[in-house]
Amino acid sequence: MGNPFLLQACLRLENIPENLEIGKEYVFSKKGHRLYQINVPMDLRTENWKFRARIIITNYMLGNDKTEGTFIPVKIFSNEENEIITKTFVSDEEVEKIIKHT
């Protein structure tokens, strides 16, 4: 029997508000049971893996095959920063190729 939780290093959302504000609290909901660190900076990304901001998750709850919680942006990336950070992203597929060859 496996663990039904996914440990997450970023928050990836389908519908991110266009005008995020630093210090404002936002609500999120994700399918599945996910584990996040509380009050630890992590990236907020679009469904297409594009970076939008650095956030902290302030709380979350698990149940009924979903994870719901709140996050606060602590840095909003400029368009130039978004482009640079997105270009440096390493996908799961790239990591898996390396692991298979070691």
Order of alpha helices (4+ residues) and beta strands (2+ residues): beta-beta-beta-beta-beta-beta-beta-alpha-alpha
